Amino acid sequence: MRFPRLTGLPFLASMFRADRSIAPELRASVARRRRRRVAAGVGASLALYSAVVAMPADAATRPAPAPAMTTVIPCQDVMFIGVRGSGETPDASLYGMGPESALAWQQYRMEIPGHSAAAMSIDYPSTSVTTLASPYSSDEFFRSIDTGVMKLEAVMAERSVNCPNEHYVISGKSQGSIITHRAMADMAAHRSAYGTGLMDRIDGVLAIADPDRLPDDSGHLYGSTATGADHYGISYAAPFIAGNRYRPTTANVDTFWAHPDRWHTICNAGDSVCDFTVSSSSPSNMLRGFDIHMNSYVTDPTGVRTAAADVAAQTRSRTTAPEQAPQAPLV
């Protein structure tokens, strides 16, 4: 298999860093050339990803709904909402939310004995990222994101009204993390439509392998990635592939949510999606980055489990479990 050459694709940090030695009248031209270089690099990334995944574009774009995971669940102390990643099907054995968020839910549930809690998934297309490789199908991916954001917000709005004392934990991986990130920013921007207290009732957000990760964002960071200006997600590097109605925010979490300490990002070094600068430096790093993105959070779930345990600590800190309350079964 031949892989596309990425000649002229250095670290993305250098593409975005302004060269202050350039005369002002030339900077616009340089900026245009840099944008073209980024576009070429991202295009090559998507083409290479399609080859590695070797999946027909429609194979996992519109999975059948999982009624058992999305039926109405009685009010709980905490509702854990998981959003699966690109191309993942709503497997009931994983609570319909993908393996990473399922691990997070299991860890979280174990850490809050005496509290009633249940898990549900967001039923949305979870369109495969391979659709981005073609201009004829790329809009399917963006529609998938928009659908996921709208459905997550609808679930939050409905349950928050019907269960006024219920709290929430939201977990998403990859495309699921995009949906989580953008829904949080959108709900914060329109908080009056969701009730003034809803954002305060979110005990934690788990953003696993988040394409919308910003450099030095607020909150807690887990996994092996480094911090700093050169570590961010692919949406930040290439905003022109960012979506339709709901687009990535360039604002740190602490600018739109009063509880940035409840935001938990999990990203491993070299992940092609949440640590894009490192993975895009060469074809070999890109290949390795895809493997890190798809497998590393399950093969070594330390970051996911630690983050989930920290969210559970937030739940315990704000509530006192009733002494005689039975532990709700895993659902």
C-alpha positions as CSV (number, residue, x, y, z in Angstrom):
1,M,0.0,0.0,0.0
2,R,1.4,3.4,-1.0
3,F,0.9,6.2,1.3
4,P,0.6,9.9,0.2
5,R,3.8,11.9,0.5
6,L,3.6,14.7,2.9
7,T,6.5,16.7,1.5
8,G,6.5,20.2,2.9
9,L,4.4,19.3,6.0
10,P,6.3,20.3,9.1
11,F,4.9,20.7,12.5
12,L,1.6,22.5,12.4
13,A,2.9,24.9,15.1
14,S,5.3,26.4,12.5
15,M,2.4,26.8,10.1
16,F,0.4,28.9,12.4
17,R,3.2,30.9,14.0
18,A,3.4,34.3,12.6
19,D,6.8,35.3,11.2
20,R,7.3,38.8,12.6
21,S,10.2,39.4,10.3
22,I,8.0,39.4,7.3
23,A,6.8,42.8,6.1
24,P,3.1,43.4,6.8
25,E,2.2,43.6,3.1
26,L,3.6,40.0,2.6
27,R,1.9,38.4,5.6
28,A,-1.4,37.8,3.9
29,S,0.3,36.0,1.1
30,V,2.3,33.9,3.5
31,A,-0.9,33.1,5.5
32,R,-2.6,31.9,2.3
33,R,0.3,29.6,1.5
34,R,0.3,28.2,5.1
35,R,-3.4,27.5,4.9
36,R,-2.9,25.6,1.7
37,R,-0.1,23.5,3.4
38,V,-2.4,22.7,6.3
39,A,-5.1,21.7,3.9
40,A,-2.7,19.4,2.1
41,G,-1.6,17.8,5.3
42,V,-5.1,17.3,6.6
43,G,-6.2,15.9,3.2
44,A,-3.4,13.5,3.3
45,S,-4.2,12.5,6.8
46,L,-7.8,11.7,5.9
47,A,-6.7,9.8,2.8
48,L,-4.3,7.8,4.9
49,Y,-6.9,7.2,7.6
50,S,-9.3,5.8,5.0
51,A,-6.6,3.4,3.7
52,V,-5.8,2.2,7.2
53,V,-9.4,1.7,8.3
54,A,-10.2,0.0,5.0
55,M,-14.0,0.4,5.7
56,P,-16.7,1.1,3.2
57,A,-18.0,4.6,3.8
58,D,-21.5,3.4,4.5
59,A,-20.6,0.4,6.6
60,A,-21.0,2.2,9.9
61,T,-22.6,5.5,9.0
62,R,-26.1,4.9,10.0
63,P,-26.3,2.2,12.7
64,A,-29.7,0.9,13.8
65,P,-31.0,2.6,17.0
66,A,-30.6,0.8,20.2
67,P,-34.0,1.2,22.0
68,A,-32.7,-0.5,25.2
69,M,-30.1,2.3,25.6
70,T,-32.3,5.2,24.8
71,T,-35.7,4.4,26.4
72,V,-37.0,6.7,29.2
73,I,-35.2,5.9,32.4
74,P,-36.7,7.0,35.8
75,C,-35.1,10.0,37.5
76,Q,-31.8,9.2,39.2
77,D,-29.4,10.9,41.5
78,V,-27.0,10.9,38.5
79,M,-27.6,10.1,34.8
80,F,-24.4,9.1,32.9
81,I,-24.8,10.0,29.2
82,G,-22.3,8.5,26.8
83,V,-21.7,9.5,23.1
84,R,-19.9,6.9,21.0
85,G,-17.3,7.7,18.4
86,S,-17.1,7.7,14.6
87,G,-18.2,4.5,13.0
88,E,-19.1,2.8,16.2
89,T,-22.4,0.9,16.5
90,P,-24.7,1.1,19.5
91,D,-23.5,-2.2,21.1
92,A,-25.7,-3.0,24.1
93,S,-22.8,-4.8,25.8
94,L,-21.1,-1.4,25.9
95,Y,-24.3,0.5,27.0
96,G,-24.5,1.9,23.4
97,M,-21.8,4.4,24.1
98,G,-18.5,2.8,22.8
99,P,-15.8,1.0,24.8
100,E,-14.1,4.1,26.3
101,S,-17.2,5.7,27.7
102,A,-18.4,2.3,28.9
103,L,-15.2,1.9,30.9
104,A,-15.7,5.4,32.3
105,W,-19.3,4.5,33.3
106,Q,-18.3,1.3,35.0
107,Q,-15.5,3.1,37.0
108,Y,-17.8,6.0,37.9
109,R,-20.7,3.7,39.0
110,M,-18.3,1.7,41.2
111,E,-17.2,4.9,42.9
112,I,-20.6,6.1,44.0
113,P,-22.2,3.3,46.1
114,G,-25.5,4.3,47.7
115,H,-26.5,6.7,44.9
116,S,-29.0,5.9,42.2
117,A,-27.4,6.1,38.8
118,A,-28.1,4.9,35.3
119,A,-26.4,5.1,31.9
120,M,-27.8,6.0,28.5
121,S,-26.4,6.7,25.1
122,I,-27.2,9.3,22.5
123,D,-28.7,7.7,19.4
124,Y,-27.1,9.5,16.5
125,P,-25.5,8.4,13.1
126,S,-21.9,8.3,14.4
127,T,-20.8,8.6,10.8
128,S,-17.5,7.1,9.9
129,V,-14.6,9.6,9.5
130,T,-13.8,8.0,6.1
131,T,-16.6,10.0,4.6
132,L,-14.4,13.1,5.0
133,A,-12.0,11.7,2.4
134,S,-14.5,12.5,-0.4
135,P,-16.1,15.9,-1.2
136,Y,-19.2,13.9,-2.2
137,S,-19.7,12.4,1.3
138,S,-18.0,14.8,3.7
139,D,-21.2,16.6,4.6
140,E,-22.5,13.3,6.1
141,F,-19.9,13.6,8.8
142,F,-20.9,17.2,9.6
143,R,-24.6,16.3,9.7
144,S,-23.8,13.5,12.1
145,I,-22.2,16.0,14.5
146,D,-25.1,18.4,14.2
147,T,-27.6,15.5,14.9
148,G,-25.6,14.4,17.9
149,V,-25.4,17.9,19.4
150,M,-29.1,18.4,18.9
151,K,-30.0,15.0,20.5
152,L,-27.7,15.5,23.4
153,E,-29.1,18.9,24.1
154,A,-32.7,17.6,23.8
155,V,-32.0,14.8,26.3
156,M,-30.5,17.3,28.7
157,A,-33.4,19.7,28.3
158,E,-36.1,17.1,28.7
159,R,-34.6,15.3,31.7
160,S,-33.6,18.5,33.5
161,V,-37.3,19.6,33.5
162,N,-38.8,16.2,34.4
163,C,-36.1,15.4,36.9
164,P,-35.3,18.7,38.6
165,N,-32.9,17.2,41.1
166,E,-31.0,15.0,38.7
167,H,-27.3,15.5,38.0
168,Y,-25.4,14.5,34.9
169,V,-22.1,13.2,33.7
170,I,-21.4,13.4,30.0
171,S,-18.7,11.3,28.3
172,G,-17.7,11.2,24.6
173,K,-14.9,9.8,22.6
174,S,-13.6,11.2,19.3
175,Q,-16.7,12.4,17.3
176,G,-18.6,11.8,20.6
177,S,-16.3,14.2,22.3
178,I,-16.8,16.8,19.5
179,I,-20.6,16.5,20.2
180,T,-20.0,16.8,24.0
181,H,-17.7,19.8,23.6
182,R,-19.9,21.7,21.2
183,A,-23.1,20.9,23.1
184,M,-21.6,22.2,26.3
185,A,-20.5,25.5,24.7
186,D,-23.9,25.9,23.0
187,M,-25.9,25.1,26.2
188,A,-23.8,27.6,28.1
189,A,-24.4,30.3,25.4
190,H,-28.2,29.7,25.7
191,R,-28.4,28.7,29.3
192,S,-31.7,30.6,29.8
193,A,-33.4,28.1,27.4
194,Y,-32.2,25.2,29.6
195,G,-32.9,26.6,33.0
196,T,-30.5,28.6,35.0
197,G,-29.4,25.6,37.1
198,L,-28.7,23.0,34.5
199,M,-25.0,23.7,33.9
200,D,-24.5,23.6,37.7
201,R,-26.0,20.1,37.8
202,I,-23.4,18.7,35.4
203,D,-20.9,16.9,37.8
204,G,-18.4,16.2,35.1
205,V,-17.5,16.1,31.4
206,L,-15.1,13.4,30.0
207,A,-13.6,14.5,26.7
208,I,-11.8,11.4,25.4
209,A,-9.5,11.9,22.4
210,D,-11.2,15.2,21.7
211,P,-10.7,16.7,18.2
212,D,-11.8,20.1,19.6
213,R,-9.1,20.1,22.2
214,L,-7.5,23.6,22.6
215,P,-3.9,24.4,23.5
216,D,-3.6,24.8,27.3
217,D,-7.4,24.5,27.8
218,S,-9.0,24.7,31.2
219,G,-9.8,21.7,33.4
220,H,-7.9,18.5,34.1
221,L,-5.7,16.6,31.7
222,Y,-5.1,12.9,31.7
223,G,-3.2,10.5,29.5
224,S,0.4,10.8,28.2
225,T,0.0,13.9,26.0
226,A,1.9,17.0,27.0
227,T,0.5,20.5,27.6
228,G,1.5,23.7,25.7
229,A,0.8,25.7,22.6
230,D,1.8,22.8,20.3
231,H,-0.7,20.3,21.6
232,Y,-4.2,20.5,20.3
233,G,-6.9,18.7,18.3
234,I,-7.4,18.4,14.6
235,S,-10.4,20.8,14.6
236,Y,-8.2,23.6,16.0
237,A,-5.5,22.9,13.3
238,A,-8.0,22.7,10.5
239,P,-11.2,24.7,11.2
240,F,-12.3,24.5,7.6
241,I,-13.3,20.8,8.2
242,A,-14.9,21.7,11.5
243,G,-18.6,21.3,10.6
244,N,-21.9,22.9,9.7
245,R,-24.2,24.4,12.3
246,Y,-22.3,23.5,15.4
247,R,-18.7,24.5,15.1
248,P,-15.7,24.2,17.5
249,T,-15.3,26.9,20.0
250,T,-12.0,28.8,20.3
251,A,-12.8,29.8,23.8
252,N,-11.3,27.9,26.8
253,V,-13.8,26.1,29.0
254,D,-13.5,28.6,31.8
255,T,-14.9,31.3,29.6
256,F,-18.2,29.6,29.0
257,W,-18.6,27.3,32.0
258,A,-18.4,28.3,35.7
259,H,-17.0,24.9,36.6
260,P,-13.9,24.3,34.5
261,D,-12.6,22.0,37.3
262,R,-15.3,19.5,36.2
263,W,-13.9,19.3,32.7
264,H,-11.7,16.2,32.2
265,T,-9.7,15.8,29.0
266,I,-8.1,12.4,28.2
267,C,-5.5,12.4,25.4
268,N,-2.5,10.2,24.7
269,A,0.7,11.5,23.2
270,G,0.7,11.3,19.4
271,D,-3.0,10.7,19.0
272,S,-3.8,11.7,15.5
273,V,-7.0,13.4,16.5
274,C,-6.4,15.1,19.9
275,D,-2.6,15.6,19.7
276,F,-2.5,16.4,16.0
277,T,0.8,18.3,15.8
278,V,2.9,15.3,16.9
279,S,1.1,12.8,14.7
280,S,1.2,15.0,11.5
281,S,5.0,15.4,11.5
282,S,5.6,12.3,9.4
283,P,3.7,9.4,7.7
284,S,5.0,6.9,10.3
285,N,3.9,9.1,13.2
286,M,0.5,9.5,11.5
287,L,0.0,5.7,11.2
288,R,1.1,5.3,14.8
289,G,-1.3,8.2,15.7
290,F,-4.3,6.4,14.2
291,D,-3.5,3.3,16.2
292,I,-3.1,5.3,19.4
293,H,-6.5,7.0,18.7
294,M,-8.4,3.8,18.0
295,N,-6.9,1.5,20.6
296,S,-4.8,3.0,23.4
297,Y,-7.6,4.2,25.7
298,V,-8.9,0.6,26.0
299,T,-5.6,-1.3,26.1
300,D,-4.4,1.1,28.9
301,P,-7.5,2.6,30.4
302,T,-5.7,4.3,33.3
303,G,-6.5,7.8,32.1
304,V,-10.1,7.1,31.5
305,R,-10.6,5.3,34.8
306,T,-8.7,8.0,36.8
307,A,-10.8,10.8,35.2
308,A,-14.0,8.9,35.9
309,A,-13.0,8.4,39.5
310,D,-12.3,12.1,39.9
311,V,-15.8,12.9,38.5
312,A,-17.2,10.5,41.0
313,A,-15.4,12.4,43.8
314,Q,-17.2,15.5,42.6
315,T,-20.5,13.7,42.9
316,R,-19.7,12.5,46.4
317,S,-18.6,16.0,47.5
318,R,-21.9,17.6,46.6
319,T,-24.2,14.9,48.0
320,T,-24.6,12.6,50.9
321,A,-25.9,9.3,49.9
322,P,-29.0,8.1,51.9
323,E,-27.9,5.4,54.4
324,Q,-30.5,2.9,53.3
325,A,-30.7,3.7,49.6
326,P,-30.0,0.6,47.6
327,Q,-27.4,0.7,44.8
328,A,-29.1,0.9,41.5
329,P,-28.2,-2.0,39.1
330,L,-26.1,-1.3,36.1
331,V,-28.3,-0.6,33.1
